[in-house]
Amino acid sequence: MDQESTTLIETLETQRTRFSHRTSVSHKSDFGQYLTPGAIALFMASMFPNVKGSVVKLLDPGAGIGGLACAFVLNMNQRVQGIHYDIDCYEIDDNTLLKLTKTLQELRSIADVGHAVFHKDFIEEAVDHLLQFNKPKYTHVILNPPYKKIHSSSSHRKLLRLVDIEVVNLYSAFVSMSLELLQNDGYLVAIIPRSFCNGTYYLPFRKHILANAVIRRIHLFESRNSVFKNDSVLQENIIIMLQKSGAIDKVEVSYSKDQSVADVKCKRIDYHDIVDLKSRELIINVPYETNYNYPKVETSFKHLGIMVSTGPVVDFRSREYISSESTDESIPLIYPQNIHKFRVLWPSVKELKASINQNAVTQKLMYETGFYVVVRRFSSKEEKRRIVAGLVHPADFKSEYICFENHLNVFHNQGKGLESDIAYGLVAYLNSEGFDHEFRIFSGHTQVNVSDLKRMKYPSLSRLRELGIRLQKNEFNHQVFEDIIAEVVISEDKQDS
């Protein structure tokens, strides 16, 4: 990149850093605005293939100070000569408009650029274009959309429904509407939260993008909160490139450690391994870089004949029945904090000894004391494992019943305890590195939902029992779990093949 281009990028990065430090948290939250770091902007620009024509019609629908549009032009101009860039930028924040306009003007000294800055709401303008059958056709879209929910009764939600778009936040709205304004075979590159890849919450969004485009590339960051860490954004983000095209065989999946985007590693994966277009859920599976010797398991959860449910006791709704004091007659209330070294301890190591009164209201919330397996529903952003499971052993409780708080998922047998060998086997398997890895492929959330656990594959009941029998002869730790899984599941798979 020539000196003039490098200087412009460095100036923009200085302005972005200064803007981030000087802008209040409340202002960023109100606008859902977190400006793209310079290295990320250049990397996003580099993902686009070389332009074949002589004119680029570029859309940046949440332009900020112009970093993404600038990065696109500078990167493409270095690769392909003789292009005219016609850029449309939308921005509603008064604080960035002057910097945005100046950035675009400075680009004109480097490349053949025409530009328009719209101080308007992009969603309102895009819907208006679609309703009037007067939509501009962009060849390229680059965007870091605002991160903010939109309520079902909001004006944005009502406007989007006019053009049959049903989404739950601004980032999915911006991507959906940008796709609508993209010409056939056009490209869109966006940095967005990975959370859209699964769950019913984002199913309409997935349906829309997969019906209108194909996924050409996905980029993941090893550190889940590094991209916008200076803005205290802890969301796990990915960069995705879509093409408004019909078919594709392979998806390029790339990886880097953090926002420096250094030492990028790539691999090509079959499209049907990323998304099954025949499934109802349309979950987008994003494989991590590390390859695990993951055992082949084919048993669906429904064929195990057991159940998993969210803990029924919602703490704040049951405060009048919950006590920190207990007697031999108290009904233990199990929280995530009670999981310690893969066992459920009551009281916990932190002396958490919550109990719940037994009465007509709470009786229906109780489980008969027995063998259960509980899984924490939430993990912190940088925890090594997403899945943390613990065994409930009836010998550890004197009461006839126990209760589980709402931040736990509970494996049970119609409200009663599991077969002991099955419970032990589940603890080993749920806490395995392979299970955690497979779970992360389709889930970008730190939340572990019942529906997520149900859609996973498991070893057969006979293998779970064998895992359980072996685990009962060993102490609980990750290495033991991996060793017995290797012996019972992986080795038997090799024998079967």
Secondary structure as UniProt FT lines:
FT   HELIX           3..22
FT   HELIX           25..31
FT   HELIX           38..47
FT   STRAND          55..60
FT   TURN            61..62
FT   TURN            64..65
FT   HELIX           67..79
FT   STRAND          84..90
FT   HELIX           94..107
FT   TURN            108..110
FT   STRAND          112..118
FT   HELIX           122..131
FT   TURN            132..133
FT   STRAND          138..143
FT   TURN            152..153
FT   HELIX           155..162
FT   TURN            163..164
FT   HELIX           170..180
FT   STRAND          182..193
FT   HELIX           194..197
FT   HELIX           200..202
FT   HELIX           203..212
FT   STRAND          214..221
FT   TURN            224..225
FT   TURN            227..228
FT   HELIX           229..231
FT   STRAND          237..243
FT   STRAND          250..256
FT   TURN            259..260
FT   STRAND          265..270
FT   HELIX           271..274
FT   TURN            277..278
FT   STRAND          299..300
FT   HELIX           301..304
FT   STRAND          307..310
FT   HELIX           315..317
FT   HELIX           319..321
FT   STRAND          322..323
FT   TURN            328..329
FT   STRAND          331..334
FT   HELIX           336..338
FT   STRAND          339..340
FT   TURN            341..342
FT   STRAND          343..344
FT   TURN            349..350
FT   STRAND          355..356
FT   TURN            360..362
FT   HELIX           363..365
FT   STRAND          367..368
FT   STRAND          371..376
FT   TURN            381..382
FT   STRAND          389..392
FT   HELIX           394..396
FT   STRAND          401..405
FT   TURN            406..407
FT   STRAND          408..413
FT   TURN            414..415
FT   HELIX           420..430
FT   HELIX           433..442
FT   HELIX           450..455
FT   STRAND          457..458
FT   HELIX           461..471
FT   TURN            472..473
FT   HELIX           478..485
FT   HELIX           486..490
FT   HELIX           491..496
//
